[in-house]
Amino acid sequence: MGFSGKTLRLTAVLALICIAATLSAGCIGVANPTPNQAMVRENLIFLDPDYVDANFIWNLLLDPNSYDQELINAVDSWLSPTDPVIELGAGVGILSTYINDKLAIPSQQVSVEPNPYLQPSLEKTKSYNEASYTIVPKAVAYGEDNVTMSVSSTILKNRIIEDSMFVETITVPATTVQQIADDANFAGNITLVMNIVGSEYDVIVNEAEFLKNNVSTIIAAVYTSGKNTPETFATRLGYLGFTEKSRAEDTNGGYMVMVFQKTE
């Protein structure tokens, strides 16, 4: 005896409800009890669904350890636990918290995130995991006290831009890597981690002398943007006495993760 159309529709709806309940209950081992949290590399990450794209959240729930895998590999291989860390582009704190777990003195980490829509998630992630990094709610930029940046819930597309009527923008205070280091009393041997969607080139151009004298390791997601390419980035850092140690392309092809260390 066949099923009626009404019965089939009801069965389909019930199946979808069961799948959603299974995912939200964490029964497949990748999700926590609520959909605004994900367990990523043993850290509980808060993801505010009002400000973080739903596709991003579900991708983390279904495959949490694939996010920023190349940056994670670079941190595993090249981060010195005894050196202070400045992280630019903290997002919701996935990499921030992972780094903090590795430091001998966890308070010697500053994580910078200019997007005010992501900062509450970053704060909660820090609190959930009893992390000790300092959050700086500013953008690293040069020549002005405040900058305009685009804001996006996809996390990966926030960047400093000219005023535009075509994208959502917000004005945020500006700072520099040197100012961040001075405020934190970091005197040298700094590890600089950058995931700032093209602005990494501006950092090495504008703060060359500071990097040369105070930074020992640079881990950067290098995006091709204008004059910036992995090759020009490596050349610039070579002028400052840094040697490239590794590079790995993001699995989605969006950027190259590069590691540099000060030449002895």
N, C-alpha and C positions, 0 to 999 in steps of 0.2 A: 504494500500500500504506500503511495507516494505522499510526501509532505506538501502541505499547502504553502502558498507564498507567504502568508502571515506567519506560519510556524517557522519557516526558514529565516525570515527577518528577525524574529524573536531570538532564535538560536544564535544568529550572528551577533546580535547586540549583547547577549549574555556572554558569548565568547570574548568579545572585546573588553567587557567589564572584568572578566576573570584575568585576562592578560594584564590590564592596567593594575589590578589589585596585586597580582604577583610581582610586577615590577616595583610598585611603590612599597611593598612589604619587604623587599630585599631578598626574595626567595631565590633569585638566580645569582646572588652573591656579589652584585655590583652596585646595589642601591641601598640607601638607608631608608628608614621608615617613611620619610617625607620626600617629595620630589624636589625640594629646594636644597637638598644636600647630596653630596656624593663622596664616597670614600676613595681617595686617590693616593696610592702609594702610602697607605696606612695613616693618612691624614684626612680629617673630616673637613670638607670644603663646603662653605655656604654659597648658594647660588640663588640670589633673589630673582624669582621669575618675573617680577615687574620690570627689571632692568637688564636681565641677562637673557639672551635669545633662547627660545625653547629648544631649537635644534641643537644648540651648543650643550644645553643641560642634558638632553637625552643621549647625545653622543658620549658625554662623560659617564652617564649612568650605565650605558651598554658596553663601553670600552674605555674605562677610566684611565688606564695606564698608557694609552697611546698618545695622550695629549702632551705636546712639547717633548717628545721622546728624545729628539736630538739634543735639546738643551739639557735634559736630564743626564744623558750620556756624557756630555761635556762636563757637567758639574761633578759627576761621579769620577771622572778621569783626572780633572785638573784643578778642582777646588782645594785650596789648602785650609784645613779646619782651624788653623791658628791665625789666619789673616782676617782683618775686618772686610766686610762686604758692603758695597753699594749696588743695589739693584734698581735699574730704571725700567719702568713698565711692569708693575706688580700685578695688575689685573685684579683677580679675585683671590690671589695669594697661593695658587697651586705650587708654583716654583719657589715662591718666598718661603713657604713653610717647609718645603723639602730641603732647601738650603739651610734654614735655621736649625733643623735637626742635626746637621752635620758639623756645626761650629762648636769649637771647644768653649768659646764664650758667646752664647747665643745673642747677648745684648749688643754685640759688635756687628750688627747688621742694620742697614737703613734701606727700606723699600719705598720707592717713589711711585705714586699713582695719581695722575692729575684728574682723572675722570670722576666727578662727584657722584655719578650714578653707580660706580663700582666700589667706591670707598667703603660703604656700609658692609658689603659682602667681604671685603678685605679685612675689615675690623672684626667681623664675626668669625671668619676663618682663623685669624690670629688668636682670638679668645678661645674658640673651641679646642685648639691644639696647645694652649698655654705657651705659645711662641713668644719670643722676646724681641723681635725686630721692631724698630721705630718706623712708623708710617709718616711719610712726608707728602701732603696733598698738593703738590705743585708740579709744574712742567719744567723740564730742563730746556731752556731756551736762552737766546742771547740778544742783547741790544735793547731790551725793554723790560719793564717791571711786570707786565701782564701780557698774555698771549691768547689768541683765539684758537680753539681747537675744535675739530669735529668730534661728535660723540656718537657712539654706536653701541648697541647692545650685543653686537657680535664679538666684542672685546678686541678682535684683531684689526679693526679698522679705525681706531681712534688716532688722530694725528693733528699736529699743528698745521693750520691752513690760513689763507687769507679769508677775510669776511666773505660769506657767500649766502645767497638766498636759496640755494639748492640743497643744502645739507643742514642738519641741526648743528648749531655751534654753541659754545659757551666760553666765557672769559675766565681764565685761571691765572693765579700768580706764577711768576717765573722764578727759577733758581738756576744754579750751576752745580756741576759736580764738585768743584772746589768749595763752594759755599756749604754744600751738604757735608763734605768731609770736615770742614772747619767746625761746623755746628756739632758734629759727632765726636770731635777731637780725634779723628783718624789722622795719624801723622805720616804713615807710609805703609808700604807692602799691601796696598788695597787690592782686593779683587773687585773688578767692575763688571757687572752683568747687565747687558743691554738687550731689551726686547722692545724697541721703541719705533718700529715701523718706518724706517728711513732716516730718522733723526740721529742715528748713531754716527753718521758721517759728520754732522754739524758738531758733535761732541769732540771728535778727534781734531777737527779743524780749529775750533775755538778754544780748546783747552789743552793744546799740545804740550805746553811747558809743564802744566800740572800733571798730566798723565806721565810724561817722561820722568818726573822726579818723585812721584808718589804712588804710582800704580804698578803692581807686579804681574798681574794676570788680567786679561780681558776675555770675557766670554760673550759673544755678540751674535744675535740673529741679524744677519746683514741682508737687507732688502735692496734690490736694484731700484734706484730712484734717481733720475737725473744723472748727475756726474758720478753717483755712487754705484759701484759694482764690487763684488768680492775682490777683484784684482786691484782696483784703486784703493779700496779700504786697506788691503794688505800692504800696498806700497806706502801709503801714508804712515801706517804704524811702523813699517820698516825704517822710515826716516827718524822715528822717535826711539829707535833702539829695541823694538819688539820683534820677536821671531814667531812666525806662524807655526803652531804645533799641530793643528788638525782643522779639518773642515768636513761638514756632512750636510747634504741637501735635505731639507725638510721633505718628508714623504709626500706631501701634497704639492711640492714644488714652489712653495711661496717664498722661501728664503733659504739662506745658507748659514748654518751655525759654524762660526769660526772661533778658534781659541788662539790667543797670543800670549807669550810670556816675555818678560824683560830679559834681554840678552845679558848674560853674566859678563 
